[in-house]
Amino acid sequence: MAKAKVLKIPARGGWAFAEVETEENGNIPLKTMQSIVGGWIERWELHGHSLDGLDLFLDEEGKLKGLSYNPKATLLTAILMHGDVIVGDTFVCAHDGEGRSVGLSDAQELALRRRLNDLGV
């Protein structure tokens, strides 16, 4: 199996880029995504700050499960401006033109590093 780069943003501890296994077509398997977030996945598109084309995935039932507040993911998504927060472990990956979740390019990794640094996380 091939590998793809993702950004893991746990609710507790620091964020880190990691490699995950992909299917032959480069798609990140659903089971891998679910194992990172700890449950059913929910996708949020990121916008602005050179983050277009990236998605943040979180546990769809995180609030019902009482998962911990994730300040880093909340700041990255700017959801706080809408009176909401993100809970639980999350990760960021890219998507291709057909909507498949794929690994981050070097340019996307750099954009994420810059944005997280600008946010102070």
N, C-alpha and C positions, 0 to 999 in steps of 0.2 A: 504493500500500500504506500501511496505517496503521503507527503506531509504538507500541512498548511499552517501558516502563522496566524495566531489570534492574540488579542489582548484580553487577558483575564483581569477582572476587577472584582476582587472579593469584597464582601461587606466589611470584613475585618482584615487588616494587614495591607500590604502594599500591592499595587498593580504590577503585572509582569507580562511580557510577551512570551508565548509558549507555542510549541508545535503540537498539532493534533493530526491524527491519521485521517485521510480522506478516502473517498471512493475513487475508482479509476478515472472518473470524469472530473475529478477535482472538488466535487461537492463534499461538504462536511456532513457526515451522517447525523440523522436526527438523534440517535442514541447517544452520540458523542456530545451533542448540544445539550441534551437533557441531563447528562451526567455532570456537565460543568455547572449548570444552574440548580441542579437538584430537584428537577420536576418538569412539568409541562412548560414549553417555551412560549414566550411572547416576544415579538420583534418590534423594535422601535427604530425608525430611520433617523440617522443623524444628519444635520444640515449645518452649513456655514463653516467657517474657519478651516476650509479645505477638507472637511469631513463628509462631503456629499459622496454617496455611493457606499457608505458604511452603515452597518446595522448593529444595534446593541440588543442582545438577547438577555432576558431575565425570566425568573420563575413566575409563570402566569398566576399562580396561587400564593405567591410569597406573602402578601399581606394577610390572607386568610390563615396561613401557617404561622404567623407571628414572627417572620424572619427579621433579622437585624437591619436597621437603617444602613444604606450604602451611600455615604456622603460623596464619594468620588464619582460614582455613576450618576448620582443626582445632579452634581455640578456639570458633568460632561453633557448631559442631555438638556440642561437648562429647564427641567420640568418644574423646579422650585418656583419659577416665575408664574406657573399656573396653579400654585398652591398644592402641589403633589410632591411625593418623594419616591425614590426607588429603594426597594429592600432586597436583601439576599445577594448571592453571588451572581455576577453578570459576566458577559464577554462581548467583545466587538470583533466582527469580521466584515469582509466585503461581500458584495453580491455581483453576479455577472449579469449580462444583458437579458438572461432568461429567468432571472429571479432566484438562481441557486446560490446558496451560501458558500463562499469560497474564502481562501486565505487572503491575508493582507499583502499588498505589494510593499516594496521598500519605501516608496514615496508615501503611501498611506500610513506606514509605521512612523515615519518621520513627522507627518502631520499630527498624528495622535500624540507623539512625544511632545511636540511643541505646544499643543493645546493643553495637555495635562500640566505642563510646566507653567504655562500662562495662568492656569487656574490655581496653581500652588498645591496641586495634589500629586 
